[in-house]
């Protein structure tokens, strides 16, 4: 079953986060993922507001999790850790 990687982000250092974004995209693509929403308009109805919202679709929960733990994504993540406040989850779709 496909899975969605959903990130809610507050960027605190644009330059460092830009380095993360540049490396994260290819890592996600390498694991079969692709972006279906990145930034853009949103409506916060409940919970904590994070102004950057990203959704990527993967072939499976396992593929999304493998991406997260991959050396390529971890290298990207090194740039995001001190440059953002993030919530990230993977959820299986019902497709």
N, C-alpha and C positions, 0 to 999 in steps of 0.2 A: 504494500500500500504506500502511496506517496506520503510525504511528510512536509510540513512547513516549518521553517526556521524563522522565528519571530523575535526581532530585537527592538527594544524601546531604549532610546539613547539620549542622554544629555551630553553634548560635546563641550568640554571645558578647555581644550587646547586644539584649535582648528588645524594648525600645522602638523602636529603629531598625528591627529586623527586622519588627516589626509594621507599620510604615509600608510596607516592601517588600511584605509579604503583601497588604496592602490594595490596592495598585496592581497587583500582578502578576496577581491573579485576573482582573480585567477585560481585561488585555492578552492573557492566554492564551485567554480566551473569544472575544475579537475575532478571533483567528486560527484559530478552529474547535477549540480544545482544551478539554478538560474533565478534572477531577481524577478519578482512579480510586483513589488512595490519598494520604492527606495526614496524616502523623503516624501514630498508631495503633501497635499491637503489631508487633514484628518480632523476628526471631532472627538475630543476627550469626553467620555460620558461618565466614567468612574475611575477610581484609582489615581495613581501618581502620573502627572503629566510629564512626558518626556518628548521634546519637540521633534526628534528624529525617529522615524519608525520604518523598519526594513523587514520585508518578507521575502524569503527565498524558498523555492520549491525544490525538493530533492526526490529521488526515486523511492526512498524509504527512510525510516527513522535511523536505521543502521548507517546508511550513506551519510546522512546529515551529522550523526555523531562521529563517524570516522573523519569527516571533514574537520570538525571542531578539534579533534585530537591530533590531526596531521601536523607534521613539522612545518608545512607551508602556512597553515592557518595560525599556528602558535607563534610563528615569526611575525605575522601580521598583528596578532593580538598583543604582542609586546609593545607596540606603538599605541594601542588603544587603552591599555590598563590605567595609565596615569593621565590620559587625555579625555576620559569620559566616565560617566556613570551609566551603567548598562544593566538591563535585564534581558536575558536571552533564554528562549525555550524552544524545544522541538515538539511538535504535535503531529500525530498521524492524522491524515485526512480520511474521510469516509468514502472517497472515490473508489 
